[in-house]
Amino acid sequence: MEISKISRTEWAERKVEELLSVPLISEFVFRSPKHNDPNEKEVIDHLIVHSGQSILISQKAQEDPGKRNIEHNELWVKKNIKNALKQIRGVIRNPNNRPKWCKHPRRGRVEFDPLPQIIHGIVLVETWHQVDLSSLANELPMEYMGIPLTYLSMNDFLNLIIHLRTVPELLEYLAARRSLSETTLRIVGDEYTLFMLYLMNGGNFEGCTCHDDAGQKLAGNKNAVNEALDCNIKYRFYSNLLEHLANELYTRDPEYRQGLPPHLLSQFDPDEERKNYIILQEILVDMRLRERAELGRAFHAVIEGVSMQGEGFSFQASHIDGKDMVFLFIAVRKVCKEEILRRAIMLTNAARAYFKKKRCMAIVDRDGEHYDLILSPPDYKTTTEDEDAGRKYFGSLRMFDIDMSKL
């Protein structure tokens, strides 16, 4: 059997899609969206959709990175980064002149008519050496038609995604980064120094003007750097739990109907028309890293507690200031499915009533093998029974606050 070969450029696009799809969730990452012009034509390498807005990513990879010396690598970067920018400018200039679509590995064919509002363009180029693009300042603007542009190496961008994990956090970083000089912003291949300062500062570039500034501050504060790295690793660990949950929503337990009466089955999407799981994913991804991490920590604590007991039903509620939603984390072992859902729905309504939130999302770990998610309807009217249950189940629980203002 003959296996078709693909170019390294296409290989790199697939790998970037694969890496982005874990923390940013596959359903919102689109590789190679197209339109007909009149023949099928790629619009952009990657499109990230978030809260009705989109980020454009254009990338250029080398077919053989090892064959170029530093001088030839710089020439290649300067030539190809302009070509990558050209693709982004084309989409910004003509966002809705033709309907666009993408064949997504999970969602099938997804139509964009019109394209979600573009809020940022990211130009990526493969380089393993630092390259100063200042000589191309007139050809590499910091924005185009009011849309901010960022220039990075592919490796640096993927490292940012690995550490920051969320679209809100990425946008915050790119916005903070623009406080640096334009000369600094046109250097690709040395982002780690800047990012570590940002991390050490708790999410800003205060007092930094360039890479040398950042390097000196890092060298003089090694303990603070290590502490920031340790915190980031811890946050990523707990964030991973919710990322895993969001990605698992794509699949459905083939035996989910078993043991459920008709009135509970009616609350599930039909197998051939599943779409509500994307609404649940949108809630989970619309968070900063620290928010996602602290919710993940709460879920982890509930799971660990009931796992140690071997059986039972345990729950914990969490909410984030400024968000009109309460999250209810439930872990159960050796409880029948109908009883789990009955109690989870009751607690969902009770939590809404007690914490005075419009909506509640209940996330259930069922026997360490399945997840069940419940989202209260937006038009649900709280009853006196819900208020009584809220006081009963949440009124005596120990509450504590966590400052999540820093990265």
N, C-alpha and C positions, 0 to 999 in steps of 0.2 A: 504494500500500500504506500503510495507516494504522499508525503506530507508537504503541503505547500509552505514555502518560506515567506516570511514577511520582512520588510525592511526594518532596520533598527529604529527608524523614526516612528513607524507604527507600533513597534514593540514598546517604545518609550511612552507613547500615548496610552497604550493599554495599561502599562504599569502605573502611570500617574493616576489613571481612573481607578485602578484597584486600590491604591493607597489612599486616595481621597475618600473612597466610598466607605471606609471603616468608620472614621470619626465623624465625617459629614453626612453619612448615611446614603447608601446607594441610590435611593429613590430621588434624590435631589442633585445627583451628579450625572451630567449628560456629556458623553463623548461624541464628538464629531456630528453635532446637529447640522442639518442640510436644508437646502431649498432647491427648487427647480429653476434653471436659469438659461435656456429652457430645460437643459439636461441637469441631472442630479449634481449638486455642487456643495462641498463642505463650506459651512459658514464660519465656524470657529472650532478650535481643537477641543476645548472643554467649556461647558456652561454650568455654573453652580447657581441653583435657584434657592432663594431663602426669603420667606415672608413676602412673596409676591415681587421680589426684586432679583436681579441677576448679576453675577460676576463673570466677566469674560476672561478666559485664559488662553493665550496663544503661546506655543512652545516650539523651539527648534532644538533637535538633538543631532549629535554628530554620528555618522555611520561608523566611524572608527576613531574614537577619542584619543587612542594611544599613538596614532601616527603623526600627530602634530606637536612640534615643539612649542615653547611658550609664545614665541613671536608669531608663528603661524596660527596658533590657537586664538590669539588676540585678533588677528585679521579675520578669522572665521566668525568670531563672536560679533564683531562690529558689522560685518556684512549681514549676518543672519538675524540679528536682533532687530534690524530695520525691517526685514521681511516679516518678522513676527508681529511687529507693531502695525504694519500695513493691514494685516488681517483684522486686528481689533478696530482700527480706524474705520474700516469698511463697514463693520457691523454697527458701530456707533453712528456713523453717517447715514446709514440706511437700515434702521432697525426693523421696519415693518413694511418694506417695499414688496416683499413676497412672503407668504406663509412659510413657516419653518417647522421642521419636525425632526425627531430623533428616534432611532430604534434602540430602546432601552432594554438591557438584559432581564429586567424584572417587570417593568411596566408595559412592555411592548412598544407600539408606536405611540409617541407622545407628540401632540401638536402644540405649536407656539404661534398663536395668531390672535393678538400681537405678541411679540417677544416681551417677557417681563422687563420692567424698568431696569436699565443698566445703571449700576452704581459704582462700578470700578472695573478697570482693565488691568490685567497682570500679564506682563511680557516676560516669558521665561526663555533662557538660553542655557545650553549645557556647556559648562566650563568647570575645570578642576583647578583653575588658577584665577586669581583676582585680575579683573580687567577694568580699567578706568575708561568710561565712555564720555568723558568731558569734551573730547574733540568732536563729538556728535551732538552737542547740546542743542543746536538748531534743528536737528532732525529727530531728537528724542525729547519731546516736550513732557512736562510734568502733568499736563491734562490735555484733553482734546474735546472740544465742544462742551466744556463744563464737567466732563467725566475725569476723575483722577486716574493717573496711570502710575504703575509701579514696575520697576525693572529689577529682576532677580535671577540668580542662577537656579536651575531646576532643583539641584540638591538642597540649596538654602530654603527654597519654598517648601519642599517636602518636609524638611526639618521643622519649619514653623508650624505646619499642619500637625505633625506628630506631637509637638509640645503644647500648642494652643488648643487643638482638638475641635473648636467650634467656630462657626462663621462669625457670630458676634465678636468673639475674641480676636479673630483674624482681622476683621475690619477695624477694631480698636487699635490693634498694633500698626496697621498700615496708616491709619490716621495720625497716630502719635509719631510715627516715623517721619512724617512730612514736616515736623518741626526742625529737622536737621537741614543742613545746607544742601542746595541743589547739587553741589559737587559731590557730597557724600552719597546722595541718592542715586548718582550715576555710576557708582562703583558696584560691580556685581562680583560675587564669589567670595565675599568676606562678611556675610550677614551674621555669623555666629557671635562675633564680638559685640555687635549692636544688640542682638537679641538678649545676650546674657546680661548686659547692662539694664535693659528694659525689665528683665525678670528680677534682677537684684533690687531695682528701684520700686518694685511692686506695680509696674505697669506704666512707666513714663520714661522720657529721655531727659529729665531735668538736669541741667548743667552740662549737657553733652553737645559738642559741636561737630565732632567727626570721629572716625574710627580710632585715631590715636588717643583722643580724649577718653573714649570708652575703654580702650585697652589699659590706660593708666588707672582709671577708677577701679577696674576689675582687679588689677594687680595689687592695689592697696586695700582691697576689701575681700580677701579670699574666704574668710569665714562667712561673710554675708552671701557670697556667691554660692558656696556649698549649701548653705541653709535654703537659699532660693531654689536650688536644684532639687534638694530633698523634698521640699514642699511640692514642687511641680510633679515629681515622680509619684508622690502620694495622691495628689489630685487626679492624675491620669489613671491611677489604679482604680479609684472609686468611680471615675467617669466612665471607665471601660465597661462597668456593669450596666449602665444605662445605654451605652452604645450597643452592647451586645443585645440587650433587650429590644432596642429599636430595630436593629437588623433582623432579629428573630421574628418580628411581627410579619415579615413577608411570608413566612411559612405558616401553615395551619396544622394543628394536630389532626391527623386523619381520623381519629376517633373522638373528635370534639362533641359529636352528637350523642354519644353513648351516655345513657343515664340522665339525660336532661328532658324535662317535660316541654310540651309545645310552647308555653308562654315564655320560657327562657330561650329556647331555640329561635324564637321570632326576633330576638334582639341581635342575632348574628347576621352579618352580610351573607347573601347567597354565595355559594362557592364560585359561581361563574361571574359574579359582579362585585368582587371585593374591592372596596375603595376607602372604607372608613379607617382601615389600618394606617393609611397615609395621614389622616387627620391626627391620629394618635402620635405618629412619628413627628409631625410638625411641632407638636407641643414639646416633645422631648429634645428636639434639636434647637429650639429657639431659646437657648440658655447659654450663658457664659460658662467657661470651664469650672469656675469655683461653685457656681450654682449646681451644675450637673454633678460635680464631685460630692457636694454635701448631701444631695438627694441620694446619690449612689451609696454614700456611707450609711445613711439611714436604712436603706433597703438591705445592705449587707449585714447590719446589726440585727435586723429582724430575722433574716435567713439563718445567721449563725446561732441565734438564740433558740429557735425552734428545732434546728438540726441537732443541737446538743441534747435536747429532750427526746428526740426520736419520733415524737408525735405531738399533735396539738395545733392550735390556731393562734398566731401572734400577729400584732399589728402596731403600726406607728404612723402618726400624721406629721407632715412637714409642709410649711408654706414659705414663700419668698415675698418679702415686702415689695409692694408695687405690682405684684401679679395677682389677679383676681381668681386664683385657683389654689386649692389645697390638694396635696398629694397624699394618698393613703397607701402605705406599703404593708402587704400582708404576706405571711409565709405560713404554709400549712403542710402537715404531714399526716397521712393516714386518715383523711377526712373525705367523705364522698363528695363528688363534684357538685351535685345539686345543693348540698348543704353549704359548700364553699361559696357558690354564687349567691345563694339566698342571703347569707350573712354579709358578704361583700357589698351587695347592693344596699342592704340596710345601713351598713357603716358608711357607705359613700354618701347617702342622704343625711346621715347624722353628722358627718364631718362638715358638710356644706353648711348645715344649720348652726353648728357650734362655732365654727371659725368665721362665719358671716362672709362666705365666698360664693360667687355665682356658680362656680363649677368645681367638681372634684374628679380627679383621676385616681382610680384604684388600680394598683399593680400587684398581682398575686403570683407568688412563686408556689407552684403546686407540686409537691413531692420532689422538688429539685429537678424536675424533668420537663415541666411545661409552664408557660406564662399565660395568665388570663388578665386582660385589661378591661376596665369599665370606665366609661366617661359619662358623667351625668348630663342629661339633656339641658341645653341652654334655657329652655322655657319651663323647667321643672319648678313647681311651686312648693316651698317648704311647708310641711304640716306640723301640727303640734306634737305628733308622734316622733317626727324627726328631731324636734327640739328636745324632747324628753330623752330620746336615745343619745343625742349629742352630749347632754349633761351627764348621762349615766356612763358613757364609754370614754369620754374625753375630758370631762370636768375634773377628774382626780388624777390625771396623768401628769407626770413631772414635765415642765416646759423649760426650754433654755434657748437663748439667742446666740447666733454665730455671726460675726462681722465678716461679710463677704465682699467688702468694698475693694480689697486688694487682690491682685492676681495670685 
